[in-house]
């Protein structure tokens, strides 16, 4: 039996492709059980060592307060939903920002207006499949990546 070079290369290439097929794990829950309260440093970076996430805040500060340094020293509230979105807000914020993670970046997926006057004492809770926003005794809202879930 004779094998051609092309035949042998074809078999080797097929074996290599099969062995490199990517593994897919479904039904993953990315949610954090509790929010992280992270203080923005002098370098304008919010960092949470527990969940190994760090991100610069100047662009977020510009979007919310029109001042790139407005968040220095501020305590941000950050939680990750079951779907893997990051929800970010803090005191004096009018909005909750929803970010989708990517390679070395967070991309804004949504901006949810939650208070015309600014939050006073916000807290984020994971209530799968949603995220709950509480502002002291003022209100409680259920959020999705696309907005506020209306009461049913």
C-alpha positions as a printed Julia matrix, in Angstrom:
152×3 Matrix{Float64}:
   0.0    0.0    0.0
   1.43   3.33  -1.02
   0.75   6.6    0.75
   1.3    9.88  -0.93
   2.9   12.84   0.78
  -0.31  14.82   0.27
  -2.36  12.04   1.89
  -0.07  11.86   4.91
  -0.09  15.64   5.32
  -3.89  15.65   5.07
  -4.2   13.02   7.84
  -1.71  14.92  10.04
  -3.51  18.22   9.52
  -6.88  16.68  10.36
  -5.5   15.1   13.53
  -3.99  18.43  14.56
  -7.25  20.33  13.98
  -9.27  17.79  15.94
  -6.87  17.96  18.88
  -7.03  21.81  18.84
 -10.83  22.03  18.89
 -11.84  24.45  21.6
 -13.57  23.23  24.7
 -16.87  24.94  25.41
 -18.36  24.98  28.91
 -21.95  26.2   28.95
 -24.29  27.45  31.69
 -21.54  29.41  33.44
 -22.62  31.79  36.2
 -20.24  34.79  36.23
 -22.09  36.54  39.08
 -20.37  37.77  42.18
 -22.3   36.92  45.35
 -21.84  40.45  46.76
 -20.81  43.83  45.46
 -17.32  45.18  45.8
 -16.79  48.63  47.22
 -13.6   49.93  45.62
 -11.86  53.2   46.32
 -10.47  55.04  43.32
  -6.77  55.73  43.91
  -4.71  58.82  43.21
  -3.81  57.2   39.88
  -7.53  57.29  38.89
  -7.76  53.48  38.92
 -10.4   51.4   40.71
  -8.98  48.05  41.78
 -10.57  45.08  43.49
  -8.0   42.46  44.44
 -10.63  39.93  45.57
 -12.05  39.57  42.05
  -8.87  40.62  40.21
 -10.35  43.54  38.36
  -8.82  46.98  37.88
  -9.92  49.74  35.54
  -9.13  53.42  34.95
 -11.97  55.75  35.87
 -11.23  59.02  34.04
 -13.6   58.28  31.15
 -16.37  57.18  33.52
 -15.86  60.37  35.56
 -16.08  62.47  32.37
 -19.3   60.73  31.34
 -20.99  61.1   34.73
 -19.51  64.33  36.11
 -17.78  66.04  33.15
 -14.52  65.99  35.13
 -11.87  63.28  34.58
 -10.65  63.56  38.19
 -14.07  63.58  39.87
 -13.78  60.0   41.1
 -10.38  60.21  42.82
 -10.9   58.97  46.37
 -14.54  58.0   45.62
 -15.99  54.65  46.63
 -17.49  52.89  43.63
 -19.99  50.05  43.82
 -19.19  47.23  41.39
 -20.91  43.89  40.88
 -20.82  41.31  38.12
 -24.08  39.8   36.95
 -24.76  36.17  36.15
 -24.36  37.0   32.44
 -20.94  38.53  33.05
 -21.83  42.24  32.82
 -20.21  44.67  35.26
 -22.6   47.14  36.93
 -20.88  50.27  38.3
 -22.26  53.21  40.27
 -21.51  55.28  43.34
 -22.66  58.14  45.57
 -23.8   61.22  43.62
 -24.16  59.14  40.43
 -27.37  59.64  38.49
 -26.75  56.46  36.51
 -25.71  52.85  36.79
 -23.26  51.91  34.04
 -23.31  48.44  32.53
 -20.11  47.16  30.93
 -19.35  44.09  28.89
 -15.85  42.66  29.39
 -13.55  42.15  26.42
  -9.87  41.61  25.85
  -8.29  44.2   28.15
 -11.33  46.49  28.07
 -14.79  47.18  29.36
 -17.29  48.32  26.73
 -20.36  50.26  27.8
 -23.4   48.11  27.16
 -25.87  50.42  28.88
 -26.36  53.52  30.98
 -29.37  53.34  33.27
 -30.77  56.59  34.69
 -31.8   55.77  38.26
 -31.9   59.15  40.05
 -32.38  62.69  38.76
 -30.72  64.1   41.88
 -27.93  61.55  42.38
 -27.65  58.5   44.6
 -26.92  59.02  48.28
 -26.02  55.58  49.65
 -26.17  53.05  46.81
 -25.68  49.3   47.13
 -25.81  46.6   44.46
 -27.07  43.1   45.2
 -27.01  40.03  43.0
 -30.58  38.71  42.66
 -30.15  36.21  39.81
 -30.94  36.58  37.08
 -30.98  40.34  37.83
 -29.07  42.95  39.82
 -30.82  44.95  42.53
 -29.98  48.58  43.26
 -30.84  49.96  46.7
 -30.33  53.58  47.71
 -30.69  53.57  51.49
 -34.37  53.73  52.35
 -35.14  55.85  49.27
 -35.8   53.08  46.74
 -35.06  49.63  45.43
 -34.85  48.89  41.68
 -34.3   45.67  39.79
 -31.87  46.11  36.88
 -31.01  44.19  33.75
 -28.19  44.96  31.34
 -30.68  46.96  29.27
 -32.5   48.92  31.97
 -34.87  48.88  34.91
 -37.15  45.9   35.18
 -40.63  47.24  35.76
 -42.72  45.77  38.59
 -44.91  42.93  37.41
